[in-house]
Every structure is written in C-alpha cells, then in structure tokens.
Amino acid sequence: MKLYDVSVVIGRFQVFHNSHLDLIMCASNFAHKVIIIVGSVNQQRCEENPFSFKERKSVIEESLKEVEISNYEIFGVEDTISDYKLWIKNVKSIVQENSLSTDKICLVGSRKDEKTSDYLNKFPDWDLEDFYQKSKLNASDIRKLYFKDFDLNYLVGVVPKFTLRFLENFRETSSYKDLQKEINYNVHMMTSELFQKINRADSITDEELEIGLIFFRALKENLEVLGVEYKIVTFHIRRYEEMLLAFKLARK
C-alpha cells in the first residue's frame, strides 16, 4: 500500500546517474504518482549546466522505462538566483497544478550535504522522506571527468545505459567541443590572472599570500580532470609558490 498520493523529486540531473535513478524509484514506491522537477531549465550551456532540459528529460524517461516505472510526470523549473522565494513558489505551483487539494504529498531527497540539501527544508507543507544514498555519486565529478578525454567505459555501472549512450553521442557534437574549450580556458585564465595580480602588487600581506597558497593547493587536488591544460596550470602554481617563498624570506 502506498503511503502518499504524490511524491516530489527535485534535481538538476546534470549528469543523470544511478543514485538519481534510485531516488526516483524510491519516490515511486512511496506514492501513486511521482512529480519530477528538473531545475536550471532554459539556461545557456555552461560547465555547471551542460545539458538542456529536453536532453535531461529524454534520458530520465528512457531510464525509467528500462526499470518499468511509468507513474511519473516531468516538469522544468527555471533558476531564480536572486529570489529563492520565487523559486519555491514556482515549485509549489507545479505540484499544486498537477495534484488534488486532498492529496497527501511528500518530498523525497537525500541530505548529502548542507549546501545541496537546503531546499528540502523549504516545503513544510509536505512530509519529508529521506532517501539513503548507497553510493556517494556526485554529478559534478562525473561532469569533470566527462569533459576530459575520459574513457566512458568507466561509467558503466555508474550511470544508466541511456545516460551513457547520450554522453557518447553528445561527445560528437560541436556543443561538447565548445564546452570543453570553455572549461579549460576558464581554469587557465583564473590561475593566470591571480598570478599576474600577485606579480604586479607593490605590497602583499602575509594573509594574502596564505590565501593564495590555500587556493592553489585546493586547485591541485582537482587538476587531474583538466586534460591538456594541466601542465600550464601546474607551471603557474609552481611559479606562484616560488614567489610566496621569496616574499616570506624577504620579510624575515
């Protein structure tokens, strides 16, 4: 027996992976109907949002068909960065327009971390059902690997087969190549500009030096996914660290 009339799932699904699929399957077990709300629609392609609403919707539909789930509807919601209350209102409107006033509703989600799970607390009128995520899959990590010349066979068992097929086909498009160039360029420019600022500065405080060093150490941890730009970024980091050391020695 189902506990709810409607369950709600909210996500960007950039990239739609197995934990996303498990989440929707869980929501389907809770309710007679699942309302899937896909965020960040109508945005220009970028590193954080490389795939369109239409593309993500198609992948979700094909993946759910594979596991024989049909009690769902998919809707898109635009980001309202400057007005979080408006975003909440828009999500509520979608659910209200596609359910009855007497329906018992729950929101299903995973408290993965405070930043990405804050939205779960914004709908007090609905019951909240926690989804336990068996694996710590992270869509942002998959995206980073994807935009490197990464062997997609390693994603078998990580994403549904229809996601994998979509990723393979998308790699052949001009959109993929443009995004890959943009990502590498952004990282290169970010490190170059910081280096130039330090190089031009007449006086730099110890605190500024330490902040710079912390930044580059954090950046180092993610360099493996940057492909061809890896050597360029490493070069800037090495020079920057040498400057930090020189400044500190000069002040002793």
Salt bridges, closest charged atoms under 4 A:
GLU48 OE1 - ARG12 NH2 3.82
GLU48 OE1 - ARG143 NH2 3.22
GLU55 OE2 - ARG45 NH2 2.87
GLU61 OE2 - LYS57 NZ 2.63
GLU62 OE2 - LYS65 NZ 3.77
GLU66 OE2 - LYS161 NZ 3.61
GLU73 OE1 - LYS33 NZ 3.01
ASP118 OD2 - LYS122 NZ 3.76
ASP130 OD1 - ARG111 NE 3.39
ASP206 OD1 - ARG251 NH1 2.61
GLU210 OE2 - LYS248 NZ 2.21
GLU241 OE2 - LYS220 NZ 3.38
